[in-house]
Amino acid sequence: MSTANPSVPGDPTEMGTAIFETTTAAIQGFGPTNKIHQHLCAFHFYSDDMSRQVEAHHYCGHQNEEMRQCLIYNSCEADARLIGVEYIISEKLYMTSPDEEKPVWHSHEYEVKSGVLFMPGIPGPIQRKDLEKVCKTYGKTIHFWQVDRGDNLPLGIPQIMMPLTRDGQLYPNLAQDVEKRNGISFDKESENRAYMTGPDYGIHPLANAAGKGLKTLLRETHCKPVDSLPRVFV
């Protein structure tokens, strides 16, 4: 199940470690994470395997009006696992990317208009104001921790993830579980979002893996030695 929280091996956190963390938290600044301003919940599947669907909680902050970056956890609980990241960009920025880059980005139009991408706890009229913008964007998502298969550590290599793009893809039991826990209805919210529109130029044909599967693979290659790097003379 997507919300699985596999136990992490290791000794319990010691009192001294907890005290140290409390002390550093009171002294140090956390600029990047303090910019996180919203919580989005959605679903991802592995780009090469649509049957592996994962509930994904995004904690996002804007870099500017055209880009936001998100930390992704498998739940919204305090002990959630940090499983990945997502970068969200405007259609304008997406269109400037090279064609070989475009397939690893996905559209958000269906996710938003279907209601399956939502802001937990935020009243519908308020969240729709921002989701009108998200509906036109593209995202690039990479997961590092495959909690859906029970991994208790982030094993393997990072994988490209994709979103739902049409009806009939999301497992009904997964949808019902999330709706019940959050007291929402995807169908009802979809009706409320019917007026929204996607990218101005339509979803790019190369987006969403161009309709194919993508999988990152690890291969051995040459490692450039230090001696081949440019020399700097002072």
N, C-alpha and C positions, 0 to 999 in steps of 0.2 A: 504493500500500500504506500502511496506517495508520502504520507505523513510519518512513515516509519522513522523512529529515532534509534538507530542501532547504538548499543552501548559502546563507549570509547574505552579502549584498554588503558590501564594506568592506575596508579595509586590515587586515593581521594586527595583533594586539595588540602594541604596542610594549613594550620592556623597561621603560621608565619607568612605563608604565601598570600593568604587572604588579607592579612594586616598590611603587608607590603603593597598590595593592589589598592587598598583603600587609601593609603598614604599617597601613592603616586597619582591616583585619580584626583586627589584634592589639590595637587600641585601642578601637574602637567596640563597642557591644553590639548584638546582633541579636535583641532580645526576641521579636518576633512570629514569626520563622522558627525560633527556638530552641524554640518550643512545638510544632513539628511532631514527632509521636511515632509516626506509622505510615505505611506505604506500601501503598496499595490499587491493584490493577490491575483494570480493567474495560473495557467497550467503549461508545462513544457513537455515535449517528447523528444527522445533522442532522434537526431536527424536521419539515422539509418534504421530506426525501429519505432514505428508509431505506437506499438503495443506497450512501450515503456513510458507511461505517463506520470508526471511528477507535479505535485502541488508546489508552487513556487511563490514565496513571499519576498517581494522586492522592497528594499528600503532605499529610497532615491533622493538625490540632491541635484539641483540644477548647476551646471557649469555656466550656462548662459541660456538665453531663450530658445536656442536651437539644439542644445545637447544637455542631457541629464545622465547620470551614472548611478547604478544600483548594485547594492550588495544583495545576494539572494540566499535566503534561508529556507529550510524545508518546513518550517512552522513559524508561528509568531510567539512561541514560548521562550522563556529565558534560557533554556538549555538547547535551543535550536542549533542545528548544524549549518555552518556557512558552506553552502554547496556550490556557489557560482557567482558570476557577475553578469550584468547586462548593461550595454551602452545603448542609449536611445537618441536618435538624431532626427532632424527635420528632413522633409522630402528634399529640400534644396541641397542640404549637405550630402544626402544619399546620392543624388544625381551627379554630384561632382566626383564620386568615387570611381575608380577604374572598374571595368566590366568584370575582371577576374575576382574582384572583391565583392561585388554585388550579391552573389548567391548565398553568402554566409549571413546575410542580413535578412530579416523577416518583416513582413507588414504587420500592422496592429489593427487594421480595419475590422476584420471579423471578430477578433477578441473583444474589442470594445463594443461593437454593435450587437453582439450576441449576449452581452451581459456577463460573460465569464471572466473578464478582467474588471476588477472592482477595488474600491478602497474600503477595507473593513471598518465598520463603525461610523463612516461618514454619510450623512444624509444624501440621498440620491441627487437632488437638485444642486447641491454643492459640488459633489464629485464630478457631475456631468460637465461642469464648466471647464475643468482641466482635461477630462477625457475627450472632449471635442478636439483638443489639440493632439492628444496621444493618438487618436484615430487616424491622423495623417502622417504619423511618424514610422520610422523603421528601427528595428532593434537587432543587436548582435549579442547572442547569449552563449556563454561557455560555462559548463558545469564541471567541477573538479571532483565532486564526492558523489558516488553512485549509491545513495542511501536506499534507492528502490530495490536493489539487489541484496541489501543487508550489510554492505561494507561498513565495518566499524572504524575505518580510517579512509582518507581520500586516496584510494588506490587507483592505479592505472593512469592513463594520460587524459588531459582535458578533452571534452567532447562538445561538438557544436549541437545546440538544441534548437528546436523549431516550435512554433506555436500552433494552435488550432487555426484552421483556415476555412472550415466549412462544417455544416451540420453533420452529425453522425460520427464524428471522430472521437469525442470525449466519452469515456466510459460512464454510463448512467449512474453506477454506484458511487463513483468518485464525485460526480457532480452533485448528487443528492447528499452526500456526506458533507461537502463544503457548504451547500445551501443551508442544511440543517444547523450546522455549527455557527453560521453567521446570521441566521434568521433572514435569509434573502431568497428571491426567486430570480433565476437567470432569465426565464421567459418574460416575466413581468418587466424586468429592467430593460430587456431587449426592446420591448414595445416603447418604453420611454426614450430610448436612444435612436429610434427609427429615423429621426430627422438628421442625424449626424452623417458626415461625408468623409470618405477616405482621402488619399493623396489626390491633389488637384489633377495630376496627369494619369491617374489610375495606378494600380499596383504594377510596378515594373516587372516585366516578364522574367527577369533574372533573379528577382527576389524569391524568398522562400525556397532556396536551393534549386530554383528554376524547375520546381516540380519533381526533383529527383532526390535521392538519398545522399547524405554526406557523412563521412566518418573520418575523424583524425586518426592517423596511424604513426607509429614511431619507427623510424628507420635510421640505420647507422650512416653517418656521413663524415666527410673530412672536417677536422677541427683546425681552424687557422692558427698557426703558432704565433707567439708574441713577436718573434723576429720579423714577421712579415707585415707587422703594423707600421704605420708611418712613424718616423723618428722625430722627436721634438728637440730642437737645439735651443738652449738658453744662452 
